[in-house]
Amino acid sequence: MADPRFILDLGKLFIAAAWADGELSNAEVNGLKELLFQLPDISGEEWMELELYMASPVTAAERERLCTRVLQRMTSSADRRLVLEVLNGLIPPDTQDNHPQSSVVRQLQQDIEERSQGFLEHLQRPLRWILGFRGQHDADDLDRERRLEDFIKNTIYVQVTMELRARGMTIDLEDHVIRKLCLAAGLMARVAGVDHDISPEEMQVMKEILQTKWKVSALEAQLITEISHHRVFRGLDGVRLVKGFNAHATRTERKAFLSCLFQVANAAHHTSYEEIEEIRSLAKGMELTHEDFIEAKLLIPRADREGL
């Protein structure tokens, strides 16, 4: 897996290269967003940091620093493979090998393999043309903005749907239900990860809840749990998760889900004070009462409760 700092610097480098002549058109910005969307494991906060880079020109000195940093941090085969995959994304489908865009990407791929400082020069010269071409021919603006909003607010949903698509699979549920269960998985992961670790027992309980409550398959539950497990340590925003879950779930559903959070917290044979307080905070965000919280908490044995 590539270093998160390397991934963020790579995104900044693409933006900086696009700023080489001091301006960005709307089509180029759209093309940049499509390109950056391919970068894995970008949190909402990191996405906003990248958007700041798109807001104002980047100096030549900063471009050089970013290029040097990317080349220095590109120390593993996984790093090089990531860059090559993103560069391949610059070539539209059905493009012929002799197309100018293909030639540009082949040169950049050679620079990467050789870790050549010429990568920046070869990147910034044609990048704006390629981005403009992509920005005009990719999905319409409404669809793009919807996907970017999902990327920030419901990253688990985005990663689950992308992974399912890559495997040729679909979940046999309505889209709004898939969004809701992905948000629920994120909330469960927040509780499980409050001690900076998620135990195998907690993972198992999360999978069982997804299977019984939302009727997904064992494979689908495994995928959703693994992605939420990974994302919780990359900055899942609890406020956004709760707001999103509230938008998709009725009060009755939110109250019933509270007991699921306690099941996850109690999976490793006891519920800690920190886990109880995390659930209390989430319950408040879900607009549930103190009585709702107590009722759900009392579903676990007192002997397993270290907190209240």
Protein Blocks (a to p, Z undefined) as FASTA:
>chain_A
ZZfklmmmmmmmmmmmmmmnopacfklmmmmmmmmmmpghiafklmmmmmmmmmpccdfk
lmmmmmmmmmmmmmbfklmmmmmmmmmmmpcghiafklmklmmmmmmmmmmmnopaklmm
mmmmmmmmmmmmmmmmmccfklmmmmmmmmmmmmmlmmmmmmmmmnopacdbdfklmmmm
mmmmmmmmmmmmmnopacfklmmmmmmmmmmmnopafklmmmmmmmmmmmmmnopafklm
mmmmmmmpcfklmmmmmmmmmmmmmmnopacfklmmmmmmmmmmnopafklmmmmmmmpc
fklpmbZZ
